[in-house]
Amino acid sequence: MKNTIQKVETEETAIKAWVEGRMVFVELTDGRIIGFPSDRFPILKKASEDELKKVELRLNGFALRWEELDEDITVNGIVQGRFPLAPVH
């Protein structure tokens, strides 16, 4: 009988989210901090800095939510670099 090791993929979860300027940051449960420019998402690109700062963690850290903007972004999507808009240089 062969011993096989299966890699179990888990979705990333966040314990904290915040905004500095137009950059959105998330701290993951494994200690990493990931940031991305808000301009990579159409709704966030149009938002004011005050609106951006109202980010909340939802779904036990699996998603970011901006209630006033009606915008949800998965933490896993951020970690995997799935952004709808190209970076602005």
Backbone torsions as a table, in degrees:
resi	resn	phi	psi	omega
1	MET	NA	132.0	179.9
2	LYS	-86.9	141.4	171.3
3	ASN	-90.0	123.4	176.7
4	THR	-118.2	140.9	178.0
5	ILE	-106.9	124.1	178.1
6	GLN	-103.3	131.3	175.8
7	LYS	-82.4	122.6	178.6
8	VAL	-98.3	117.7	179.6
9	GLU	-89.8	130.5	178.3
10	THR	-118.3	151.7	176.3
11	GLU	-77.7	144.4	178.7
12	GLU	-72.0	146.0	174.8
13	THR	-129.9	152.3	-178.1
14	ALA	-108.3	150.1	174.8
15	ILE	-110.8	-9.9	-178.8
16	LYS	-158.2	145.2	174.4
17	ALA	-139.7	141.3	178.4
18	TRP	-157.7	167.5	-178.3
19	VAL	-127.0	135.1	173.2
20	GLU	-127.2	116.9	-174.0
21	GLY	63.4	-122.1	177.8
22	ARG	-111.7	17.9	177.0
23	MET	-101.0	134.0	177.5
24	VAL	-104.1	132.8	-179.1
25	PHE	-122.0	145.4	171.9
26	VAL	-132.1	137.7	172.5
27	GLU	-100.9	124.3	-177.3
28	LEU	-88.7	161.9	-179.0
29	THR	-62.5	-22.5	178.9
30	ASP	-87.9	4.7	176.1
31	GLY	97.6	-12.7	178.5
32	ARG	-71.1	149.6	172.9
33	ILE	-120.0	125.5	-178.1
34	ILE	-120.8	135.4	177.8
35	GLY	-125.2	152.3	176.5
36	PHE	-148.0	150.4	177.8
37	PRO	-71.9	133.7	-179.6
38	SER	-60.9	-23.8	-178.4
39	ASP	-68.9	-1.5	176.9
40	ARG	-83.1	-4.6	178.8
41	PHE	-125.4	129.0	-173.8
42	PRO	-54.4	-46.5	-177.7
43	ILE	-68.6	-41.6	179.7
44	LEU	-67.9	-32.8	179.5
45	LYS	-60.0	-35.5	-178.6
46	LYS	-85.0	-10.9	-174.9
47	ALA	-76.6	151.9	173.9
48	SER	-77.4	165.3	177.7
49	GLU	-63.0	-36.6	177.5
50	ASP	-63.7	-41.4	177.7
51	GLU	-64.7	-40.9	-179.8
52	LEU	-61.2	-37.9	-176.6
53	LYS	-66.2	-12.6	-177.6
54	LYS	-88.7	30.9	178.8
55	VAL	-71.9	142.5	177.4
56	GLU	-131.7	151.4	171.3
57	LEU	-84.5	139.2	178.0
58	ARG	-133.9	169.3	176.9
59	LEU	51.8	48.0	179.0
60	ASN	56.2	36.6	176.5
61	GLY	89.0	6.9	179.0
62	PHE	-87.0	-12.4	-176.3
63	ALA	-147.1	154.4	171.5
64	LEU	-102.9	144.7	-178.2
65	ARG	-136.6	134.1	169.9
66	TRP	-116.1	99.2	-174.0
67	GLU	-60.2	-49.7	-177.9
68	GLU	-61.7	-31.0	-178.0
69	LEU	-92.8	-8.8	-175.7
70	ASP	54.9	49.0	-177.9
71	GLU	-123.4	133.2	176.2
72	ASP	-127.6	137.8	177.6
73	ILE	-135.0	132.0	179.1
74	THR	-78.2	143.0	177.3
75	VAL	-64.9	-40.0	179.2
76	ASN	-59.7	-40.3	177.6
77	GLY	-62.6	-39.4	177.7
78	ILE	-63.9	-48.3	-178.8
79	VAL	-60.0	-38.2	-179.3
80	GLN	-81.9	-3.3	177.3
81	GLY	74.7	28.7	179.8
82	ARG	-89.0	95.9	-179.7
83	PHE	-118.8	133.8	-177.3
84	PRO	-71.0	-25.6	-178.1
85	LEU	-112.3	146.4	178.4
86	ALA	-70.0	154.3	177.7
87	PRO	-65.4	146.7	177.4
88	VAL	-98.4	126.7	-178.9
89	HIS	-105.8	NA	NA
